[in-house]
């Protein structure tokens, strides 16, 4: 009788253990989690949505939102470099997917391989194969992409274009034809901001000028930056710059977008975080209050970038960081973040009903367009080239000498190992 009772007791305990919630059996996380990023101000709500979910899942973890302000991470990257080289890495940090991370911190042996986590969380099957190749090398996978952004987008206000009697230009020749008409009405044809937005505009102009095949050939070393195609891209860029605002260097990207919103400017070429700004902060409706088109001459091409987070070696709170990375890769985290950020999910199974009209159109284009990588946002080139390119741009803004800029780019490419 006692043996029967003992067997029943063992069976009962086993059943209770099997039916217990997974969270009870899992290790409860405590301590800190320092998240290092450049998402502040108008981009803050999207990050906060992720932090809120993380806190719900891990209530005993103290989340430190270590944000360093500055568009495209220009200031954050400098601070991160000091910390990484000083042996004081954050638990996880924001970085652009591609060569910005791989050509810098992975190459330096400062990142952990995330392949085990990807397999454990089932992420190998939910991200596109091409994206997995981008965020990995033969030695591992190095970051978790939280979104997909499009760089080559031109923004405008439909009601203003109607008032001014112009249409969104399909080519840069179209733009150069209507720009004088806009200037005659006291309107800036193309709003521009500080240096990095010039880099951003340049890549769209260059893509239109040389085409996707030649654009890709630049970054594989098959086409020289000082080739006729390279020089021609800078020449076209100079013509476009002639119709931008003179106070660009003093403006943030949001302020350049505001110029379009309030009718001081007709167009702005900016990534689709501008849609997030107009939709989330300005409460504007896509397709009604603001419009968009591929930047002139790039229809059918999707110049992309992806924000991602990695795990630095020596992260002070490694388990907490892994839980953060798992959330970023999850469908719940992705679909909470991206509609607010103005980006689409990197996952193949996102719920598009949660996304606005612009983002649904971007998701459609992502699946059908020719995809190329952004220079300005870390996909195409490593930090050596990106840092040097900012100096080339400063030089060109002063001299407007296309051949000199193209030659400087080629020298930079050689230095960067391209």
C-alpha positions as CSV (number, residue, x, y, z in Angstrom):
1,X,0.0,0.0,0.0
2,X,2.8,2.3,0.9
3,X,4.6,1.6,-2.3
4,X,1.4,2.4,-4.3
5,X,1.0,5.7,-2.4
6,X,4.7,6.6,-3.1
7,X,4.3,5.9,-6.8
8,X,1.1,8.0,-6.9
9,X,2.9,10.8,-5.1
10,X,5.8,10.8,-7.6
11,X,3.4,10.9,-10.5
12,X,1.5,13.8,-8.9
13,X,4.6,15.8,-8.3
14,X,5.8,15.2,-11.9
15,X,2.5,16.3,-13.3
16,X,2.6,19.5,-11.2
17,X,6.1,20.3,-12.4
18,X,5.1,19.7,-16.1
19,X,2.1,22.0,-15.7
20,X,3.9,24.8,-13.9
21,X,4.3,28.0,-15.9
22,X,7.6,28.3,-17.7
23,X,8.3,31.6,-16.0
24,X,8.3,29.9,-12.5
25,X,10.9,27.4,-13.7
26,X,13.0,29.9,-15.5
27,X,15.8,31.8,-13.7
28,X,14.5,35.1,-12.3
29,X,16.6,38.0,-13.5
30,X,17.8,40.7,-11.1
31,X,20.3,43.5,-11.2
32,X,20.8,46.1,-14.0
33,X,20.5,46.2,-17.7
34,X,22.2,49.1,-19.5
35,X,20.8,49.8,-23.0
36,X,23.1,52.1,-25.0
37,X,21.4,53.8,-28.0
38,X,20.8,57.1,-29.8
39,X,17.0,56.9,-29.7
40,X,15.9,60.0,-27.9
41,X,13.2,62.7,-28.3
42,X,10.8,61.8,-31.1
43,X,12.3,58.3,-31.4
44,X,12.1,57.7,-27.6
45,X,8.5,56.3,-27.5
46,X,9.4,53.3,-29.7
47,X,12.4,52.4,-27.4
48,X,10.2,52.9,-24.3
49,X,7.6,50.4,-25.7
50,X,10.4,47.8,-25.7
51,X,11.6,48.7,-22.2
52,X,8.0,48.5,-20.9
53,X,7.6,44.9,-22.2
54,X,11.0,44.0,-20.8
55,X,10.1,45.3,-17.4
56,X,6.8,43.4,-17.5
57,X,8.8,40.2,-18.2
58,X,11.6,41.0,-15.8
59,X,10.2,43.2,-13.0
60,X,13.3,42.9,-10.8
61,X,15.7,44.2,-13.4
62,X,16.6,47.9,-13.2
63,X,16.7,49.1,-16.8
64,X,19.2,51.9,-17.5
65,X,18.3,53.8,-20.7
66,X,21.8,55.2,-21.6
67,X,20.8,57.3,-24.6
68,X,23.3,59.6,-26.3
69,X,21.5,62.1,-28.5
70,X,22.5,62.9,-32.1
71,X,21.0,61.9,-35.4
72,X,22.2,58.6,-37.0
73,X,24.3,57.9,-33.9
74,X,27.1,60.4,-34.7
75,X,27.6,61.3,-31.0
76,X,26.8,57.8,-29.6
77,X,29.4,56.1,-31.7
78,X,32.2,58.3,-30.3
79,X,31.1,57.6,-26.7
80,X,30.8,53.9,-27.4
81,X,34.3,53.8,-28.9
82,X,35.7,55.2,-25.7
83,X,33.9,52.7,-23.5
84,X,34.7,49.7,-25.6
85,X,38.4,50.5,-25.9
86,X,38.4,51.3,-22.2
87,X,37.0,47.9,-21.2
88,X,33.7,49.3,-20.0
89,X,31.1,48.1,-22.5
90,X,27.4,48.5,-21.9
91,X,25.3,45.4,-21.6
92,X,24.0,45.9,-25.2
93,X,24.3,48.7,-27.7
94,X,22.5,49.9,-30.8
95,X,24.4,49.6,-34.0
96,X,23.6,49.6,-37.7
97,X,23.6,46.0,-39.1
98,X,26.3,45.2,-41.6
99,X,29.8,46.5,-41.8
100,X,29.4,49.2,-39.1
101,X,29.5,46.4,-36.5
102,X,31.3,43.6,-38.3
103,X,34.0,45.7,-39.8
104,X,34.7,47.4,-36.5
105,X,33.9,45.5,-33.2
106,X,33.5,42.0,-34.6
107,X,36.8,42.4,-36.4
108,X,38.4,43.6,-33.2
109,X,37.1,40.5,-31.4
110,X,34.9,42.5,-29.0
111,X,31.5,40.8,-29.7
112,X,29.9,37.5,-28.7
113,X,28.5,35.1,-31.2
114,X,24.7,35.0,-30.9
115,X,24.2,31.9,-33.0
116,X,23.2,29.8,-29.9
117,X,20.6,32.3,-28.9
118,X,19.2,32.6,-32.5
119,X,18.8,28.8,-32.6
120,X,17.2,28.6,-29.1
121,X,14.7,31.4,-29.9
122,X,13.9,30.1,-33.4
123,X,15.2,33.2,-35.1
124,X,17.0,31.3,-37.9
125,X,13.7,30.7,-39.5
126,X,11.9,34.1,-39.0
127,X,14.5,36.4,-40.5
128,X,15.1,36.5,-44.3
129,X,18.1,34.5,-45.4
130,X,19.7,37.6,-47.0
131,X,19.5,39.5,-43.7
132,X,21.1,36.6,-41.8
133,X,24.0,36.8,-44.2
134,X,24.3,40.5,-43.6
135,X,24.4,40.3,-39.8
136,X,26.7,37.3,-39.8
137,X,30.0,35.9,-41.0
138,X,31.4,32.4,-41.3
139,X,32.3,32.7,-37.6
140,X,28.9,33.6,-36.2
141,X,25.9,35.9,-36.0
142,X,26.6,39.2,-34.3
143,X,23.5,41.2,-33.7
144,X,19.7,41.1,-33.5
145,X,17.9,43.3,-36.1
146,X,15.0,45.1,-34.6
147,X,13.8,46.8,-37.8
148,X,14.2,47.6,-41.4
149,X,14.4,51.2,-42.5
150,X,14.4,52.6,-46.0
151,X,16.8,55.4,-46.8
152,X,15.8,56.4,-50.3
153,X,12.4,58.2,-49.7
154,X,11.3,61.7,-50.7
155,X,8.7,63.3,-48.5
156,X,6.2,66.0,-49.3
157,X,2.8,67.5,-48.4
158,X,0.3,66.7,-51.1
159,X,-1.8,69.9,-50.5
160,X,1.3,72.1,-50.8
161,X,2.4,70.6,-54.1
162,X,-1.1,71.1,-55.5
163,X,-1.0,74.8,-54.3
164,X,2.4,75.3,-55.9
165,X,1.4,73.5,-59.2
166,X,4.1,70.8,-59.1
167,X,4.2,67.0,-58.8
168,X,6.7,64.8,-56.9
169,X,9.7,64.4,-59.3
170,X,10.3,60.9,-60.7
171,X,13.9,61.7,-61.7
172,X,16.5,64.3,-60.6
173,X,16.1,65.9,-64.0
174,X,12.4,66.4,-63.1
175,X,13.5,68.0,-59.8
176,X,16.0,70.3,-61.5
177,X,13.2,71.4,-63.9
178,X,10.6,72.3,-61.2
179,X,13.1,73.7,-58.6
180,X,13.3,77.2,-60.2
181,X,9.5,77.4,-60.2
182,X,9.4,76.6,-56.5
183,X,12.2,79.1,-55.8
184,X,10.2,81.8,-57.7
185,X,7.4,81.2,-55.2
186,X,9.7,81.6,-52.2
187,X,9.8,77.9,-51.5
188,X,13.0,76.0,-50.8
189,X,12.9,73.1,-53.3
190,X,14.8,70.5,-51.0
191,X,15.2,70.8,-47.2
192,X,18.5,69.7,-45.9
193,X,20.1,69.5,-42.4
194,X,23.5,68.9,-40.8
195,X,26.4,66.9,-42.3
196,X,25.1,63.4,-41.9
197,X,21.9,64.3,-43.8
198,X,24.1,65.4,-46.7
199,X,25.7,61.9,-46.7
200,X,22.2,60.5,-46.6
201,X,21.1,62.6,-49.6
202,X,24.3,61.8,-51.5
203,X,23.7,58.0,-51.4
204,X,20.2,58.5,-53.0
205,X,21.6,60.8,-55.7
206,X,24.5,58.4,-56.4
207,X,22.2,55.4,-56.6
208,X,20.0,57.2,-59.1
209,X,23.1,58.4,-61.1
210,X,24.9,55.1,-61.4
211,X,22.3,52.4,-60.8
212,X,22.1,49.5,-58.4
213,X,24.7,47.3,-60.1
214,X,27.3,50.0,-60.1
215,X,26.4,51.0,-56.5
216,X,27.0,47.4,-55.3
217,X,30.2,47.3,-57.4
218,X,31.6,50.3,-55.5
219,X,31.5,48.4,-52.2
220,X,33.0,45.2,-53.6
221,X,35.9,47.1,-55.1
222,X,34.9,46.3,-58.7
223,X,34.2,49.9,-59.5
224,X,36.5,52.7,-58.6
225,X,35.1,55.8,-56.8
226,X,37.0,58.0,-59.1
227,X,35.7,56.3,-62.2
228,X,33.6,58.3,-64.7
229,X,30.4,56.9,-63.0
230,X,31.7,58.0,-59.6
231,X,32.6,61.6,-60.8
232,X,29.2,61.9,-62.5
233,X,27.4,61.1,-59.2
234,X,29.2,63.9,-57.5
235,X,28.4,66.3,-60.3
236,X,24.7,65.5,-60.1
237,X,24.8,65.9,-56.3
238,X,26.3,69.4,-56.7
239,X,23.5,70.4,-59.0
240,X,20.9,69.2,-56.5
241,X,22.6,71.0,-53.6
242,X,22.1,74.3,-55.4
243,X,18.4,74.1,-54.5
244,X,18.8,73.4,-50.7
245,X,18.5,75.7,-47.8
246,X,21.6,77.8,-46.8
247,X,21.2,77.2,-43.0
248,X,21.3,73.4,-43.4
249,X,24.3,72.9,-41.1
250,X,22.5,74.3,-38.1
251,X,19.4,72.1,-38.4
252,X,18.5,68.7,-37.1
253,X,16.7,66.2,-39.4
254,X,13.5,66.9,-37.6
255,X,13.8,70.6,-38.3
256,X,14.4,69.9,-42.0
257,X,11.2,67.8,-42.0
258,X,9.4,70.6,-40.2
259,X,10.3,72.9,-43.2
260,X,8.3,70.5,-45.4
261,X,5.4,70.2,-43.0
262,X,5.0,74.0,-42.6
263,X,5.4,74.8,-46.3
264,X,8.8,76.5,-46.2
265,X,10.2,73.6,-48.3
266,X,8.7,71.3,-50.9
267,X,10.7,68.1,-50.5
268,X,13.0,66.3,-48.1
269,X,15.0,63.1,-48.8
270,X,15.2,61.2,-45.5
271,X,14.8,57.7,-44.1
272,X,11.4,56.5,-43.1
273,X,11.9,57.5,-39.5
274,X,10.5,60.7,-40.9
275,X,7.2,58.9,-41.3
276,X,7.5,57.9,-37.6
277,X,8.1,61.5,-36.7
278,X,5.1,62.8,-38.7
279,X,2.8,60.0,-37.6
280,X,3.7,59.6,-34.0
281,X,4.8,63.1,-33.0
282,X,3.0,65.3,-35.4
283,X,-0.2,63.2,-35.5
284,X,-0.3,63.3,-39.3
285,X,-2.0,60.7,-41.4
286,X,0.1,59.0,-44.2
287,X,-1.4,59.4,-47.7
288,X,-3.6,62.3,-46.5
289,X,-1.4,64.8,-44.5
290,X,1.9,63.7,-45.9
291,X,3.0,61.8,-49.1
292,X,6.1,59.9,-50.2
293,X,7.8,58.4,-53.2
294,X,11.1,56.7,-53.9
295,X,13.8,59.3,-54.1
296,X,14.1,60.5,-57.7
297,X,15.6,58.0,-60.1
298,X,15.4,55.0,-57.6
299,X,12.0,53.6,-58.3
300,X,12.1,49.8,-57.8
301,X,15.1,50.0,-55.6
302,X,15.1,49.8,-51.8
303,X,18.1,51.2,-50.1
304,X,17.9,49.7,-46.6
305,X,19.4,49.8,-43.2
306,X,18.6,48.0,-40.0
307,X,19.1,49.0,-36.4
308,X,20.3,46.1,-34.3
309,X,21.7,45.3,-30.9
310,X,24.7,43.1,-30.1
311,X,26.3,41.5,-27.0
312,X,29.8,42.8,-26.2
313,X,32.3,40.5,-24.6
314,X,32.5,41.4,-20.9
315,X,28.9,42.7,-20.7
316,X,28.4,43.3,-16.9
317,X,24.9,41.7,-16.9
318,X,25.1,39.1,-19.6
319,X,21.9,37.2,-18.8
320,X,19.9,40.3,-18.6
321,X,21.3,41.4,-22.0
322,X,20.4,38.0,-23.6
323,X,16.8,38.4,-22.4
324,X,16.8,41.9,-24.0
325,X,18.1,40.5,-27.3
326,X,15.5,37.7,-27.2
327,X,12.7,40.4,-26.8
328,X,14.1,42.4,-29.7
329,X,14.0,39.3,-32.0
330,X,10.5,38.3,-30.9
331,X,7.3,39.1,-32.9
332,X,5.8,40.8,-29.8
333,X,8.8,43.1,-29.4
334,X,9.1,43.9,-33.1
335,X,5.5,44.7,-33.6
336,X,5.4,46.9,-30.5
337,X,8.5,48.9,-31.6
338,X,8.2,49.4,-35.4
339,X,4.8,51.0,-35.8
340,X,6.0,53.8,-33.5
341,X,9.5,54.0,-34.9
342,X,8.4,54.4,-38.5
343,X,10.0,51.2,-39.7
344,X,9.0,47.7,-40.7
345,X,9.8,44.4,-38.9
346,X,12.8,42.4,-39.9
347,X,10.7,39.3,-39.3
348,X,8.8,37.5,-42.0
349,X,5.7,37.0,-39.9
350,X,4.9,40.5,-38.6
351,X,1.3,41.5,-38.2
352,X,0.9,44.2,-40.9
353,X,-2.6,45.2,-39.6
354,X,-0.7,47.0,-36.8
355,X,1.2,49.2,-39.3
356,X,0.0,52.4,-40.9
357,X,-0.4,52.9,-44.7
358,X,3.2,54.1,-45.3
359,X,4.7,51.1,-43.5
360,X,2.5,48.6,-45.3
361,X,3.7,50.1,-48.6
362,X,7.3,49.8,-47.4
363,X,6.8,46.2,-46.4
364,X,5.4,45.5,-49.9
365,X,8.4,47.2,-51.6
366,X,10.9,45.4,-49.3
367,X,9.6,42.1,-50.7
368,X,9.6,43.1,-54.4
369,X,12.3,45.8,-55.0
370,X,16.0,45.4,-55.7
371,X,17.6,45.8,-52.3
372,X,20.9,47.7,-51.8
373,X,22.7,48.7,-48.7
374,X,23.0,52.2,-47.2
375,X,26.4,53.9,-46.8
376,X,25.3,56.6,-44.5
377,X,23.8,54.1,-42.1
378,X,26.4,51.4,-41.8
379,X,25.4,48.7,-44.3
380,X,27.8,49.2,-47.1
381,X,31.1,50.2,-45.5
382,X,33.0,50.0,-42.3
383,X,33.6,52.8,-39.7
384,X,36.9,53.8,-41.3
385,X,35.2,54.7,-44.6
386,X,32.2,56.2,-43.0
387,X,34.2,58.4,-40.7
388,X,36.4,59.6,-43.6
389,X,33.5,60.1,-45.9
390,X,32.1,62.8,-43.5
391,X,35.4,64.7,-44.1
392,X,35.1,64.3,-47.9
393,X,31.6,65.7,-47.7
394,X,32.7,68.7,-45.7
395,X,35.3,69.3,-48.4
396,X,32.8,69.0,-51.2
397,X,30.3,71.4,-49.5
398,X,33.0,74.0,-49.6
399,X,34.6,73.4,-53.0
400,X,31.9,71.7,-55.1
401,X,34.7,69.9,-56.9
402,X,33.4,66.6,-58.1
403,X,36.7,65.1,-59.3
404,X,38.5,66.0,-56.1
405,X,35.7,64.4,-54.0
406,X,35.7,61.2,-56.2
407,X,39.5,60.9,-55.9
408,X,39.4,61.4,-52.1
409,X,36.7,58.7,-51.9
410,X,39.0,56.3,-53.8
411,X,41.9,57.0,-51.5
412,X,39.6,56.4,-48.5
413,X,38.3,53.1,-50.0
414,X,41.9,51.9,-50.3
415,X,42.6,52.9,-46.7
416,X,39.4,51.1,-45.5
417,X,40.3,47.9,-47.4
418,X,37.5,48.2,-50.0
